[in-house]
Amino acid sequence: MPTTDYSIGILQYIPFFYIIWSDDLLSASEISVVTRAIEDDNSLNEGEKQQLLLWLKRDFPPSNEEMKSWQRIISNSDVKLVENDTYPLTSLSQRLGNSNAHQQELNDYLKHIEINLGIQPNHYNHLFDVEVIHEKSSDQYSSTILDGILMGSHKSIVTDFRKFLDQSIFDWSIQRDKEKFRAKILKQVKFLGENGYGAMAYDEEYGGIGDMPAYAAIFEHLMFVDGSLAIKFGVQFGLFGGSIQKLGTKKHHDKYLAETGKTKLLGCFAMTETGHGSNVRGIKTTATYDKTSDLIVIHTPGKNDNKEYIGNALHSKMASVFAQLIVDGKNEGVHAVLVPLRDENHNVLKGITVEDNGYKLGLNGVDNGKIWFDQVKVPRTNLLDKYGEIRDDGTYFSAIKNSNKRFFTMLGTLVGGRICVAKGALGGAKMALTIAVKHALNRRQFNDSIKIQEDLIMDYPTHQVRLTPKVASVYVYHITLVELMKRYSDNSKFDKREIETQVAGLKSIITWFANDAIQECREACGGKGYLLENRIADLKGDVDIFTTFEGDNNVLLQLAAKGVLSDFKAEFNSAGFTSVLKLLRSQLADKLSTINPAYSNKVDKDHLYNPKFHKHAFSYRTRRLTYTLAMRIRNYIKKGIPSYQAFLKVQTHLLVLGKAYSVELAYEMYSEFCLTISNKEYKTLFEKLGTLYALNQIHTDASWYLEQGYIGGTKSKAIRQRVERLSTELRPHIEVLVDGFGIPEHCLTAPIAK
Amino acid sequence: MPTTDYSIGILQYIPFFYIIWSDDLLSASEISVVTRAIEDDNSLNEGEKQQLLLWLKRDFPPSNEEMKSWQRIISNSDVKLVENDTYPLTSLSQRLGNSNAHQQELNDYLKHIEINLGIQPNHYNHLFDVEVIHEKSSDQYSSTILDGILMGSHKSIVTDFRKFLDQSIFDWSIQRDKEKFRAKILKQVKFLGENGYGAMAYDEEYGGIGDMPAYAAIFEHLMFVDGSLAIKFGVQFGLFGGSIQKLGTKKHHDKYLAETGKTKLLGCFAMTETGHGSNVRGIKTTATYDKTSDLIVIHTPGKNDNKEYIGNALHSKMASVFAQLIVDGKNEGVHAVLVPLRDENHNVLKGITVEDNGYKLGLNGVDNGKIWFDQVKVPRTNLLDKYGEIRDDGTYFSAIKNSNKRFFTMLGTLVGGRICVAKGALGGAKMALTIAVKHALNRRQFNDSIKIQEDLIMDYPTHQVRLTPKVASVYVYHITLVELMKRYSDNSKFDKREIETQVAGLKSIITWFANDAIQECREACGGKGYLLENRIADLKGDVDIFTTFEGDNNVLLQLAAKGVLSDFKAEFNSAGFTSVLKLLRSQLADKLSTINPAYSNKVDKDHLYNPKFHKHAFSYRTRRLTYTLAMRIRNYIKKGIPSYQAFLKVQTHLLVLGKAYSVELAYEMYSEFCLTISNKEYKTLFEKLGTLYALNQIHTDASWYLEQGYIGGTKSKAIRQRVERLSTELRPHIEVLVDGFGIPEHCLTAPIAK
């Protein structure tokens, strides 16, 4: 029977030891923190120090009897646990020995342990059978500062825009009738255009500020108002306006761009066909130049060759139509042509048929339609001719001789839209997570006794693991997208093809992430999440299609993987793959370092939390997958298997590589950003979020790492435990973290988020 | 330079060898199949045999030059590949040497190899540069026979019901206005009731046939008509009627059951409260017996204590209200009381307030509402008193003395509803998969050359891996649910508590599976899947909530895990957990067999396809997780940690165990069923589906198996490859497999499924 007659010096350490030994997560570095503190603590005499150090030996943990006696000491002490003390555990511990201990007199060594072990009240408040003075969340961090870090250089534009959104025209309401819904959204889009928000990415002479990143930041905020608004806004200003801006020349800009920005000209972006979604190069619509009349004839040849799913199709006066351009009998490949759709009375013009796509799973405020062209004639000047023109003598000219290269150069200019799609999806995830977290901080359910208050559902470990890694991922992806947009908009520095690959990969993983997050939030809010009034349901329906439009994720990931394979140098979109095969040889020279057993079994917290470990794990995965993929393709080709078939055989491998590459990229961009945060406390928080993201990603793909022997079973388990632990550690800050997303109060209409 | 001047004997083996060596999947058992065939093939002379056997050595595979020469022989042969030949490869191979070879003269040894290696045309049709005569799908199996196997003993009822559904009242249409939608669904429910389909589970004297499994089979089919119909049908007949049937006594049956079955009495099931969803035992509504007036007073005490999300609330005349029964000042726990809600003019009665829950993500044809009771008085006889009664002398009596046990006995009788929820979700998955597969067999996209026809998207390996394991899972879960319903309805044989645990687990994994499958189908159909007309969108919205209602999946899985922990013997729903702790000791005695390296690295096809391997893997996982869970809980308790806190600490572990247990159970039930299939060919197909399910499950949880050392890295990779291979092998049968779900043609309204 161990003694319970401890000195005050020892007593103050008892709660710490009880917590430390009630879990088995104690690592060598944590033991060293405690050891050091005890050795330095002058309030202890030598006997006390020796006793405490004895209890710290991992091979001889305190007996169960000892543990129980400690529990009794704490339970019988009459000391209350005050969650919102700055050092709640130190405070509780010292009051055990001295009921008058005050914050200002707290033992620095105990405080040091409390901070360095990352012990949070919600770890242990159930352990002690004492009264807990609860707090909903900690005020250690400020959501305003977090928000400021996320807004970055767009702080003033975003802040103004949030205020601008606080007008009744943007009030959210349930919309079931598509006609009324579309009318409402159209009004909002026009209001935004009239107030200059549509043209932000255009040059000043066309009403803008030439700032695509600012446009993207605004765009994301529209998701907080309504998904349909974001998408219709994007179609009008980003796709239609963007095609004029990027594919047209000065004559088009002068004639249409300012009008488009102000929504005086409504337009649509007619690329996708019923028969050709992902395979844009195979579209069938033709634009045939007739030299005699000097007109271009737009035509839909077959029954599945109509334009499909075209946003804004019912409200538009004009379309930017993608078609095979035929000049003098020769197909010059896909080009865009501006085609008027309706007259000033909004009657459809001759030869044009538009049909409503009808009701959809979401985004019913967007008027999607099908469009057929029957020998529709437009002036030659309507060809958006930046990359390929029909000259006055009726001949075709392009500075880019290779038609493939030309096609992908044109498409490449529109990649900004994909970044916006990812930003929009992330905005949806932010909204859903904010609602789910706030609900979980209000809702109580179950408990060990019906006598005392039920627990907040946010206090359940399962709930923490469901939501917290997703909140961390939002931080990582937000920063990633800001950086990506910066690179995309900066033509001088970055390789265009590399950016395209990055966008393809990140758009895929981020839109999938957003859907997963929204679904998790729906379930985490139970039946309440299912009600339209609580907003998550609409987000789910709206964001769903983000995985498909502006490039189907499965197709994009293959594109990304092929980019990685070719080191971003080769022309991969063509079917030949010849350039890839040339590059495989150099890839194969890439030697992978061998992982030694000490590394693959290293489970120390310092190691697991070290960004170097995460980066190495991500980079190892990408390189290994690239190497094995290249090997497989080479072997197939060597046996005479046609390259198209060889690529089919490795299709699933391509997807895996595409994802791995994108995760590595996101984490790298985020880590670099963390280095730039000047406030040390916030830097630490951001790093912790990054660590949770990284460990959660490695955990999610643990089977691959285990297969490769990169991590051993023990390390894999330790990583899983760390994900759970970090989710719990962040519990006191979870509300501040979602408030940091900066969703305007007036947009958060969900009753359960109040 | 290898010779290309082969004899006819060798020539006929060339395509086989080309296929075999173009992949590296060849296992020892496969080599032995080929070796044996060559040795036995009398059409070959000794020299030919030796040459062929030489090419079969794994350590000395044919050179790349040899492979290329084979490819040239095949490409230059002018032989066409006819996909719908019974033995397409044998036929092609023999025609290489003899252009007049006919089916009936085919070499039996080649046929033997073709069958045993499971080589399918879609493996190799791109390999040979020859013209392919395509087929959409094979006619090796009949969907009618598959359907018959799935219908089992309910064949005639189901067949009749499918015909019954082919009436205009069941025509599907897009519904956006909830009032109109609800009116339509109400009409359909009444029509079903009037035609005797509502009462099927009730006894004959109340208009039924006393057949709950038949009722469940019918119920699933309603999902093909509309999710709202299925749910409203389930509320009226299953929940409201079921509560009268299962919790009431003869006086209630006589008075209400026939009326309910015929929908002359519409009712609702008022259990959930705003403040208490999953924790039913904590509901606050009171039913206080007033001895003086001999009435029971129903009352909603606080603002969050109203009944919430009650289906049929706006159409009902009566509610089965769950409330704390207070007799003589003592709370006897939760009981159900029949409470009239409206008069014959459908006016709400005094003291009752009903409020519409409004629009939801899905199921808008179901009228969910909130209900408040303000001192509403009902006769004593309205208490559903099978398990607890108020006697004439005003005293409470129950044969079940323990109030916990009584509560769970009552709830247990309603477990059938959970099985129906899982069946409904599975019906939704069937519908979505049928639509997605049919779409993938119509839709073409991309190819290596624009000259020839684009590939069907079903021919893409990624598409096969996305959809085929899910189709296989539907087969497994369908059989599982039929068996589960059989056990549930057979009170004589099975332990009630065990069935409850099984239902809790299976409801969770199957409803989650259904949601994943529907989401995958939505994405697999691209933008088309997003249109309401194609039905997947509504399925997505409707089935979503199945993960939450009739028990939140996360809560149910913990229940299932606790059942496993206690060997189904203990009272686990109570908060005390005392009985569990007693049982832990016996659990800990469970010795786990050690896995030897030879086993964990065994990658032979025979082994990987052997149900014994799958069962061992599943059972090992369940037992191992149970053991480690028990150990963890015991250690916490020993240290004096309160049991409630100990269980919180292992919450994520509980979820993992709950899932593992459910997967094992499903596969076991399915395997047992396979043994009963008499037709050998169909038995083989069902076993193959089971193998795909099992390997896919192990693959999905590979990280756990790797962590435990149960499988090594090589085996893990081999399992993944087998999942891909099986998905490809089943490609020719995929349409027959979904047709086997038996969804009536008139329910398959999606234009993309035509």
Interface residues (C-beta under 8 A of the other chain):
Chain A: W21 S22 D23 N64 M67 K68 W70 Q71 R72 H126 L127 D129 I174 R176 D177 K178 T272 G275 H276 G277 S278 N279 G282 E308 Y309 N357 G358 Y359 K360 L361 G362 R444 Q445 F446 N447 D448 S449 I450 E454 Y460 P461 T462 V465 N515 Q519 R522 E523 G526 G527 G529 Y530 L531 L532 E533 A537 K540 G541 D544 I545 T547 T548 F549 D552 N553 N554 A575 Y636 K638 K639 G640 I641 P642 S643 Y644 Q645 L648 K649 Q651 T652 L655 H699 A702 S703 L706 E707 Q708 G709 G713 S716 K717 E724
Chain B: W21 S22 D23 N64 M67 K68 W70 Q71 R72 H126 L127 D129 I174 R176 D177 K178 T272 G275 H276 G277 S278 N279 G282 E308 Y309 N357 G358 Y359 K360 L361 G362 R444 Q445 F446 N447 D448 S449 I450 E454 Y460 P461 T462 V465 N515 Q519 R522 E523 G526 G527 G529 Y530 L531 L532 E533 A537 K540 G541 D544 I545 T547 T548 F549 D552 N553 N554 A575 Y636 K638 K639 G640 I641 P642 S643 Y644 Q645 L648 K649 Q651 T652 L655 H699 A702 S703 L706 E707 Q708 G709 G713 S716 K717 E724
